[in-house]
Amino acid sequence: MDTAEQLTTGWEPHVPAGDSLARRFVLSYADRLVECAARTGGRSTVIGGAVLADLDSPFGYDNAVVLTGPPDPATLDAVLVAAGDFFPPQRWWVLLSLFALPDLGDRGLARVGHPPLMLRTPGPLLVPQSGLEIRAVPDADPADFESVLVEGFGLADVGRPAVADPRLVGGLLHLVVGYAGGAAVATAGAGIRHGVIEIDWVAVRAGHRGRGYGAAVTAAVCGVAPELPAMLISSDDAHPVYRRLGFWDLFRATMWEHPAA
């Protein structure tokens, strides 16, 4: 045996993105934020162990710090100091980590929770008929995507999410709107990078839930590249929906947020 062999952790900067599904997901998530910032006039930066992106959005999940490897205490401290310098003091932003973190309450952050990272392997996706008409943006009005997202995520008092910017479709994001009786009632979106479909922005208007609309729009964005695995961070409410679509829990991520001032 070669005693000089150095086994990789899978998270060193030189390791290919395709080394693991977890690595594909975290780099896809980070790269998507950087590209969104570039298209919308936002800002991004890469430091050791993290990517920081500020889309100048009132919706905190558009502005994020993404850890790109398991941090040691010194690295985590450097990332948090950099985030404090990078984001304006009043900005709502989130910290996403696939790795366990210590309590960050003394750093001005609030715990969001430990949502599951979920995976669906490629294959046929059978969704019960919901009667939903699904259109892709820009065939669907981007304003419809925005209005459903604002209501579904409870953002009426917050403002317009950056992801609703029409400049983000066309090769970067795949956004869909579901219509029932001519009214926009559901949304979902996806980005494709590093060999995975990264799914986000699944929302259904209040009063239209429990009818299979969330499953229908999620299936629609999975179908953008059915030959690829699909991955997402799940909310508690949507977790049963994703399980019925064939998604499996991999492990729990960690999310903290810096609330808006």
C-alpha positions as CSV (number, residue, x, y, z in Angstrom):
1,M,0.0,0.0,0.0
2,D,1.2,3.5,-0.8
3,T,1.5,5.2,2.6
4,A,1.9,8.6,0.9
5,E,-1.6,8.4,-0.6
6,Q,-3.8,11.3,0.4
7,L,-7.5,10.5,0.4
8,T,-9.8,13.4,-0.5
9,T,-12.6,14.7,1.7
10,G,-14.5,15.5,-1.4
11,W,-14.6,19.2,-0.5
12,E,-11.1,20.5,-1.4
13,P,-11.3,23.3,-4.0
14,H,-9.6,21.2,-6.7
15,V,-12.1,18.3,-6.4
16,P,-14.4,18.1,-9.5
17,A,-17.9,19.2,-9.0
18,G,-19.2,15.8,-9.9
19,D,-17.3,14.1,-7.0
20,S,-20.6,13.7,-5.1
21,L,-24.2,14.7,-5.4
22,A,-23.9,16.9,-2.4
23,R,-21.0,18.7,-4.0
24,R,-22.9,19.1,-7.2
25,F,-25.9,20.6,-5.3
26,V,-23.9,23.1,-3.2
27,L,-21.9,24.3,-6.2
28,S,-25.0,24.5,-8.3
29,Y,-26.8,26.6,-5.7
30,A,-23.8,28.9,-5.3
31,D,-23.2,29.3,-9.0
32,R,-26.8,30.1,-9.6
33,L,-26.7,32.9,-7.0
34,V,-23.6,34.3,-8.6
35,E,-25.1,34.2,-12.1
36,C,-28.4,35.8,-10.9
37,A,-26.4,38.6,-9.2
38,A,-24.5,39.2,-12.5
39,R,-27.7,39.5,-14.5
40,T,-29.6,41.8,-12.1
41,G,-26.8,44.2,-11.2
42,G,-26.2,42.5,-7.8
43,R,-22.8,41.7,-6.3
44,S,-21.0,38.4,-5.5
45,T,-17.7,37.4,-4.1
46,V,-15.8,34.1,-3.5
47,I,-13.7,33.7,-0.4
48,G,-12.1,30.6,1.1
49,G,-14.9,28.2,1.9
50,A,-17.9,30.2,0.8
51,V,-19.7,32.1,-1.9
52,L,-21.5,35.4,-1.0
53,A,-24.2,36.9,-3.3
54,D,-26.3,40.0,-2.8
55,L,-29.1,40.4,-5.3
56,D,-30.2,43.6,-3.4
57,S,-33.5,41.8,-2.8
58,P,-36.0,42.4,0.1
59,F,-36.4,38.6,0.1
60,G,-33.6,37.1,2.2
61,Y,-33.4,33.9,0.3
62,D,-32.2,35.8,-2.8
63,N,-29.2,37.1,-0.7
64,A,-27.0,34.3,0.6
65,V,-23.8,32.9,2.0
66,V,-23.2,29.3,0.8
67,L,-20.6,27.3,2.5
68,T,-18.7,25.3,-0.1
69,G,-16.9,23.0,2.3
70,P,-17.0,21.9,5.9
71,P,-15.6,24.9,7.9
72,D,-13.1,24.8,10.7
73,P,-13.6,27.5,13.4
74,A,-11.2,29.9,11.8
75,T,-12.7,29.5,8.4
76,L,-16.3,30.0,9.7
77,D,-15.2,33.1,11.6
78,A,-13.6,34.5,8.5
79,V,-16.7,33.9,6.4
80,L,-19.0,35.6,9.0
81,V,-16.7,38.6,9.2
82,A,-16.6,38.8,5.4
83,A,-20.5,38.6,5.3
84,G,-20.7,41.4,7.8
85,D,-18.6,43.5,5.6
86,F,-20.2,42.4,2.3
87,F,-24.0,42.9,3.1
88,P,-25.4,46.2,4.0
89,P,-26.4,46.3,7.7
90,Q,-30.1,46.3,7.0
91,R,-30.0,43.4,4.5
92,W,-32.0,40.2,5.1
93,W,-29.7,37.3,4.1
94,V,-29.4,33.6,4.8
95,L,-26.5,31.2,5.4
96,L,-26.8,27.8,3.9
97,S,-24.6,25.0,5.0
98,L,-24.6,21.3,4.3
99,F,-22.4,20.8,7.3
100,A,-23.2,21.0,11.0
101,L,-22.5,24.4,12.6
102,P,-22.2,25.8,16.1
103,D,-24.7,28.2,17.5
104,L,-24.4,31.5,15.7
105,G,-26.9,33.5,17.8
106,D,-24.1,35.5,19.2
107,R,-23.1,36.6,15.7
108,G,-26.4,38.3,15.1
109,L,-27.9,35.4,13.2
110,A,-31.2,33.6,13.9
111,R,-31.7,29.9,13.4
112,V,-34.0,29.0,10.4
113,G,-33.8,25.3,11.0
114,H,-32.4,22.1,9.6
115,P,-34.3,21.4,6.3
116,P,-33.7,18.1,4.5
117,L,-31.7,18.0,1.3
118,M,-33.7,15.7,-1.0
119,L,-32.9,13.8,-4.1
120,R,-34.9,12.2,-6.9
121,T,-33.1,10.0,-9.3
122,P,-33.8,10.2,-13.1
123,G,-36.8,8.2,-14.3
124,P,-40.5,8.4,-15.2
125,L,-42.5,10.8,-13.0
126,L,-46.2,10.0,-12.7
127,V,-48.2,12.8,-11.2
128,P,-52.0,12.5,-10.5
129,Q,-54.0,14.7,-12.8
130,S,-54.7,18.1,-11.1
131,G,-56.3,19.9,-14.0
132,L,-53.6,22.6,-13.8
133,E,-52.4,24.3,-16.9
134,I,-48.7,24.8,-16.7
135,R,-46.9,27.5,-18.7
136,A,-43.2,28.4,-18.7
137,V,-42.1,32.0,-18.2
138,P,-42.0,34.1,-20.4
139,D,-45.0,32.4,-22.1
140,A,-46.5,32.8,-18.7
141,D,-46.6,36.4,-17.5
142,P,-43.6,37.0,-15.2
143,A,-46.0,39.2,-13.1
144,D,-48.1,36.0,-12.4
145,F,-45.0,34.2,-11.2
146,E,-44.2,37.1,-8.9
147,S,-47.7,37.5,-7.5
148,V,-48.0,33.8,-6.6
149,L,-44.5,33.7,-5.1
150,V,-45.2,36.8,-3.0
151,E,-48.5,35.3,-1.6
152,G,-47.2,31.8,-1.3
153,F,-44.2,32.8,0.7
154,G,-46.0,35.6,2.7
155,L,-43.9,38.4,1.2
156,A,-46.7,41.0,0.8
157,D,-45.1,43.3,3.4
158,V,-41.5,42.6,2.1
159,G,-41.4,43.5,-1.5
160,R,-40.6,42.1,-4.9
161,P,-38.3,39.0,-4.9
162,A,-35.3,39.3,-7.2
163,V,-36.0,35.9,-8.7
164,A,-39.1,37.4,-10.3
165,D,-36.8,39.5,-12.6
166,P,-37.5,38.5,-16.2
167,R,-33.7,38.8,-16.9
168,L,-33.2,35.6,-15.1
169,V,-35.0,33.4,-17.6
170,G,-33.5,32.3,-20.8
171,G,-30.9,29.7,-20.1
172,L,-30.4,30.5,-16.5
173,L,-33.6,29.7,-14.6
174,H,-36.6,27.7,-15.8
175,L,-39.7,29.1,-14.1
176,V,-43.2,27.8,-14.5
177,V,-46.7,29.1,-13.5
178,G,-49.7,26.8,-12.9
179,Y,-53.1,28.2,-13.8
180,A,-56.5,26.9,-12.6
181,G,-59.6,28.4,-14.2
182,G,-57.4,31.0,-15.8
183,A,-56.0,32.2,-12.5
184,A,-52.3,31.9,-11.5
185,V,-52.1,29.6,-8.5
186,A,-48.8,27.9,-8.3
187,T,-45.1,28.3,-9.2
188,A,-41.9,26.4,-9.3
189,G,-38.4,26.9,-10.7
190,A,-35.2,25.2,-11.5
191,G,-31.6,25.7,-12.5
192,I,-29.4,23.1,-14.3
193,R,-25.7,23.1,-13.4
194,H,-23.1,20.5,-12.6
195,G,-25.3,17.6,-13.8
196,V,-28.3,18.2,-11.4
197,I,-31.6,20.0,-11.6
198,E,-31.7,22.3,-8.6
199,I,-35.4,23.0,-7.7
200,D,-36.7,26.0,-5.8
201,W,-39.6,28.5,-5.5
202,V,-42.4,26.0,-5.2
203,A,-45.4,28.0,-4.0
204,V,-49.1,27.6,-4.0
205,R,-51.6,30.3,-3.2
206,A,-53.5,30.0,0.0
207,G,-57.0,28.6,-0.7
208,H,-55.6,26.4,-3.5
209,R,-53.5,24.0,-1.5
210,G,-54.2,20.3,-1.1
211,R,-55.2,19.9,-4.7
212,G,-51.9,18.5,-6.1
213,Y,-50.8,21.8,-7.7
214,G,-47.5,21.8,-5.9
215,A,-46.7,18.3,-7.1
216,A,-47.7,19.3,-10.6
217,V,-45.4,22.3,-10.9
218,T,-42.5,20.4,-9.2
219,A,-42.9,17.6,-11.8
220,A,-42.9,20.2,-14.6
221,V,-39.5,21.6,-13.6
222,C,-38.1,18.0,-13.1
223,G,-39.2,17.4,-16.7
224,V,-36.9,20.2,-17.9
225,A,-34.0,17.6,-17.9
226,P,-35.6,14.2,-17.1
227,E,-32.3,12.5,-17.6
228,L,-30.7,14.3,-14.6
229,P,-31.2,13.8,-10.9
230,A,-33.3,16.5,-9.2
231,M,-32.3,18.0,-5.8
232,L,-33.9,20.5,-3.5
233,I,-34.0,21.8,0.1
234,S,-37.5,21.1,1.4
235,S,-39.8,23.0,3.7
236,D,-41.7,21.1,6.4
237,D,-45.0,21.8,4.6
238,A,-43.8,20.5,1.2
239,H,-41.9,17.5,2.5
240,P,-44.8,15.0,2.0
241,V,-45.4,16.3,-1.5
242,Y,-41.8,15.7,-2.5
243,R,-41.8,12.2,-0.9
244,R,-44.8,11.2,-3.0
245,L,-43.0,12.4,-6.1
246,G,-40.2,10.0,-5.4
247,F,-37.7,12.3,-3.6
248,W,-35.6,10.8,-0.8
249,D,-34.1,12.5,2.2
250,L,-30.3,12.5,2.0
251,F,-29.5,14.5,5.2
252,R,-30.4,17.7,6.9
253,A,-28.8,21.0,5.9
254,T,-28.4,24.0,8.3
255,M,-29.8,27.4,7.7
256,W,-29.3,30.7,9.6
257,E,-30.5,34.1,8.7
258,H,-29.6,37.7,9.3
259,P,-33.0,39.4,9.7
260,A,-33.7,42.7,7.9
261,A,-33.0,45.7,10.1
